Amino acid sequence: MSDLIDVVEVFSIYDVVLFDTCTLSPRVSETRSGQMRRLQEEESFARTLQQEVNNGGHIYFTEKVMVEAFDTLGLSRQIRFVKGMSKNQRKFYPPEVTYLRTKQELERLASYICNNKKVLMLSKDEKGLYKLVEDEVMFLREKYSLSQTDFDLLLSGEVLSNTRGSVAILSRDNGIYHAWQELSRLESRLIEEFGFFIPHNAHFPKLIKKVGEEADHFDFAQRIPRKNISF
């Protein structure tokens, strides 16, 4: 388990941590005990986030992630979630329990995130850099079939790694991961500057998996030059 790291350690290592929508999504279990464990993990994750905010942690959700994750307090997302279940999954994961628990938890978490100003807001200069990076790497969105929310998360991470220090993305999404890998190569970005972490199912939210290339893989001579942007 050498590739696993405590999520709190990630908070302490990186200057900014960005969360993808899928880290807030419930996961299906075929058993009642598994169902309850998943719900407990979600609640534990929410408490971990709130504690980190209380400790002054620099964790953020992009506006697009907030809209996607908390769309109508999660109910429309849960409807799609339940429709995709097998009959056996429905038996052990009652929709009414899912709706109630998810609605309550999302209400609390969304309110906490907004009240503590953890919805990412880019500065004027950061918006200018965002547009520059977007124009340069637009091909990544089509290549890896990224949604607008996913692509925005990736671009935001790259911009902040230039303006606010080291950045980490926490996501389960394979498309974002592969796009992040290619962007890191193009930008000669070290994982210490712009990292990517995947929730580890058996131990989430405490442990997450760190991924990326070795630092000496990158060729800094190939970094895309930035022009006419001041911070």
URMOSUL-V600518 format. One record per residue. RES is the residue in three letters. SS is DSSP state (H for helix, E for strand, - for the rest). PHI is phi in degrees with one decimal (* if undefined). PSI is psi in whole degrees, -180 to 180 (none if undefined). Layout:
RES&SS&PHI&PSI  RES&SS&PHI&PSI
This chain:
MET&-&*&27  SER&-&-66.7&-19  ASP&-&-89.9&5  LEU&E&-100.3&146  ILE&E&-140.1&145  ASP&E&-67.2&133  VAL&H&-59.5&-32  VAL&H&-66.1&-32  GLU&H&-66.6&-37  VAL&H&-61.3&-42  PHE&H&-58.5&-36  SER&H&-80.9&-27  ILE&H&-81.7&-42  TYR&-&-97.7&146  ASP&-&-73.0&-32  VAL&E&-138.3&136  VAL&E&-123.3&125  LEU&E&-108.5&141  PHE&E&-111.5&137  ASP&-&-87.0&159  THR&H&-56.7&-41  CYS&H&-65.7&-19  THR&H&-71.2&-15  LEU&H&-101.2&-1  SER&-&-87.7&140  PRO&-&-69.1&152  ARG&-&-117.3&143  VAL&-&-82.9&141  SER&-&-125.5&148  GLU&-&-83.1&-11  THR&-&-119.1&156  ARG&H&-63.9&-41  SER&H&-65.0&-38  GLY&H&-66.1&-39  GLN&H&-59.8&-48  MET&H&-66.7&-36  ARG&H&-63.2&-41  ARG&H&-63.8&-43  LEU&H&-62.6&-41  GLN&H&-64.9&-36  GLU&H&-65.0&-42  GLU&H&-60.9&-45  GLU&H&-66.3&-38  SER&H&-64.9&-39  PHE&H&-63.0&-44  ALA&H&-61.8&-41  ARG&H&-65.5&-39  THR&H&-61.5&-44  LEU&H&-62.5&-45  GLN&H&-63.7&-39  GLN&H&-65.1&-40  GLU&H&-65.7&-39  VAL&H&-61.9&-43  ASN&H&-61.0&-31  ASN&-&-86.6&6  GLY&-&84.7&18  GLY&-&-67.4&148  HIS&-&-95.7&68  ILE&E&-107.2&141  TYR&E&-141.7&156  PHE&E&-120.2&133  THR&-&-68.9&160  GLU&H&-59.4&-40  LYS&H&-67.1&-38  VAL&H&-64.3&-41  MET&H&-61.6&-45  VAL&H&-63.0&-45  GLU&H&-69.0&-44  ALA&H&-71.8&-38  PHE&-&-110.2&23  ASP&H&-53.2&118  THR&H&44.0&47  LEU&H&57.1&31  GLY&H&82.9&-3  LEU&H&-71.0&-43  SER&H&-64.7&-37  ARG&H&-65.6&-39  GLN&H&-69.2&-32  ILE&H&-62.0&-46  ARG&H&-63.2&-38  PHE&H&-61.6&-47  VAL&H&-69.5&-38  LYS&H&-60.7&-28  GLY&-&-86.0&-1  MET&-&-77.8&153  SER&-&-78.8&167  LYS&H&-60.6&-38  ASN&H&-67.3&-38  GLN&H&-66.5&-39  ARG&H&-62.7&-35  LYS&H&-61.0&-41  PHE&H&-98.7&-6  TYR&-&-130.4&70  PRO&-&-53.6&128  PRO&H&-55.5&-39  GLU&H&-65.7&-33  VAL&H&-70.1&-42  THR&H&-58.3&-50  TYR&H&-59.4&-50  LEU&H&-63.9&-51  ARG&H&-64.8&-42  THR&H&-66.8&-45  LYS&H&-59.0&-47  GLN&H&-64.2&-45  GLU&H&-67.8&-42  LEU&H&-67.9&-36  GLU&H&-60.0&-48  ARG&H&-64.7&-47  LEU&H&-67.9&-43  ALA&H&-62.0&-44  SER&H&-62.4&-42  TYR&H&-66.0&-44  ILE&H&-62.2&-46  CYS&H&-68.2&-44  ASN&H&-64.7&-28  ASN&-&-99.9&15  LYS&-&56.7&47  LYS&-&-103.9&14  VAL&E&-89.5&122  LEU&-&-63.1&130  MET&-&-125.3&119  LEU&-&-82.0&146  SER&-&-75.9&173  LYS&H&-59.3&-45  ASP&H&-66.8&-38  GLU&H&-65.8&-35  LYS&H&-65.1&-37  GLY&H&-65.2&-43  LEU&H&-67.1&-38  TYR&H&-56.9&-47  LYS&H&-63.4&-40  LEU&H&-63.4&-48  VAL&H&-64.7&-42  GLU&H&-57.2&-46  ASP&H&-63.4&-36  GLU&H&-73.9&-35  VAL&H&-120.1&24  MET&-&-56.2&-30  PHE&H&-61.3&-25  LEU&H&-65.4&-32  ARG&H&-63.5&-46  GLU&H&-72.9&-41  LYS&H&-59.2&-39  TYR&-&-110.3&14  SER&-&52.0&50  LEU&-&-84.9&140  SER&-&-72.5&169  GLN&H&-61.6&-38  THR&H&-64.6&-44  ASP&H&-65.1&-45  PHE&H&-65.5&-40  ASP&H&-62.6&-40  LEU&H&-62.7&-45  LEU&H&-62.2&-48  LEU&H&-63.1&-40  SER&H&-61.3&-42  GLY&H&-62.0&-44  GLU&H&-63.8&-44  VAL&H&-62.0&-49  LEU&H&-64.7&-29  SER&H&-69.2&-17  ASN&H&-91.0&-25  THR&H&-116.3&-27  ARG&-&-124.2&8  GLY&-&106.2&-158  SER&-&-72.7&145  VAL&E&-131.4&143  ALA&E&-127.2&140  ILE&E&-108.2&134  LEU&E&-110.2&113  SER&-&-158.1&153  ARG&-&-101.2&-2  ASP&-&-77.9&119  ASN&H&-64.8&-38  GLY&H&-61.7&-47  ILE&H&-62.7&-41  TYR&H&-59.4&-50  HIS&H&-68.2&-36  ALA&H&-65.9&-40  TRP&H&-61.0&-42  GLN&H&-58.3&-48  GLU&H&-68.5&-40  LEU&H&-62.4&-40  SER&H&-62.6&-38  ARG&H&-68.4&-45  LEU&H&-61.1&-39  GLU&H&-93.0&0  SER&-&51.7&46  ARG&-&-92.3&123  LEU&-&-74.4&152  ILE&-&-65.9&-23  GLU&-&-69.8&-22  GLU&-&-91.7&-40  PHE&E&-146.0&96  GLY&E&-101.7&167  PHE&E&-137.3&132  PHE&E&-133.0&141  ILE&E&-114.4&127  PRO&E&-55.7&131  HIS&-&-91.5&113  ASN&-&-54.4&-40  ALA&-&-72.4&-19  HIS&-&-131.8&2  PHE&-&-64.1&138  PRO&-&-95.8&-2  LYS&-&-65.1&-47  LEU&E&-110.7&139  ILE&E&-132.0&158  LYS&E&-95.5&129  LYS&E&-93.0&138  VAL&E&-134.0&165  GLY&-&138.8&175  GLU&-&-86.9&159  GLU&-&-67.4&149  ALA&H&-59.5&-37  ASP&H&-78.0&3  HIS&H&-71.9&-28  PHE&-&-84.5&148  ASP&-&-110.5&104  PHE&H&-64.8&-20  ALA&H&-67.2&-18  GLN&H&-94.7&2  ARG&-&-59.1&135  ILE&-&-66.1&123  PRO&-&-70.3&144  ARG&-&-107.5&129  LYS&-&-124.2&145  ASN&-&62.4&30  ILE&-&-123.4&123  SER&-&-120.1&150  PHE&-&-126.2&none
